[in-house]
Amino acid sequence: MNYENVITERHGKVGVIQMNRPKSLNALSSGLMKDVSAALEAFEKDGDIHAIILTGNEQAFAAGADIPEIKDQHFIDLYTTDFINADWEGIAKCKKPIIAAVAGFALGGGCEIAMMCDFIIAADNAKFGQPEIKLGVIPGAGGTQRLARFIGKSKTMDLCLTGRMMGAEEAENCGLVARVVPVEKIMEETIAIATQIAKYSQPTVKLAKEVINKAYETTLREGVKYERRIFQALFSTEDQKEGMNAFVEKRKPDFHNK
Ligand code: CO8
């Protein structure tokens, strides 16, 4: 499938979606977000794809909403079209694991869509920020909420109220980013990580993701109970038998995603 604003690639069982509007530092136009959404849906439906990577280029993951495109809109326009929700929240709803490979700028909506992914691998040149305050607005695609859950209130206030950017090292130290790698190795490393995930039992990977996400939406007591149920339920799968038998028999497991 060809898209105007994204390039898709397959590396074995890993699907890569590369945002491709380099002249505007991957500003998130409605066209780009529609293409990201469509590419994501196609990989989500594709049984041969087990893990997904969302990325940009070395200069920018994405520098936020396309400012010229939205600058003249009014409340009623955004409200009526439910601006943001339709094409943006698909990332957060995706059942397959999705990794953000972030090099360069991840600002505003760019930082927000990186946070909608399951985790972030950052290049050493990555710069994260929620600079909306400088434009007279606030984050609008979950930035205040997800950032606060990642890095806590103090740093979220600092970033959202000053609009400053945070480098990769600081982002790793405060828990926004899972790993930092040299910029020239960002895709190689992220594909290796996704390939490792893609080898495991797919129902188990999806359920692990679902259970971890529960931690953000429920009490500890309910979350632990939910985790236990899913742990118990996985003993009804062939892959659990295969995984544990393979360990006992000192061989590699051969998962069939059942
Ligand atoms: N929208 C449109 N074009 C952009 C954007 C953007 N967000 N960011 C950069 N560009 C364009 C520039 O206009 C420029 O184009 P041109 O060459 O035609 O003039 C080109 O990209 C290169 O940019 P710069 O020349 O500015 O490059 P610098 O290296 O000097 O600076 C920066 C890079 C710091 C990233 C700078 O471009 C910048 O500050 N960009 C704006 C960042 C920003 O404010 N982002 C937040 C936007 S608001 C938002 O994301 C709200 C999200 C709400 C939910 C979702 C809504 C869709």
Boltz pocket constraint, residues with backbone or C-beta under 6 A from the ligand:
constraints:
  - pocket:
      binder: B
      contacts: [[A, 22], [A, 23], [A, 24], [A, 25], [A, 27], [A, 28], [A, 63], [A, 64], [A, 65], [A, 66], [A, 67], [A, 68], [A, 84], [A, 105], [A, 107], [A, 108], [A, 109], [A, 110], [A, 131], [A, 132], [A, 135], [A, 138], [A, 139], [A, 140], [A, 141]]
      max_distance: 6.0
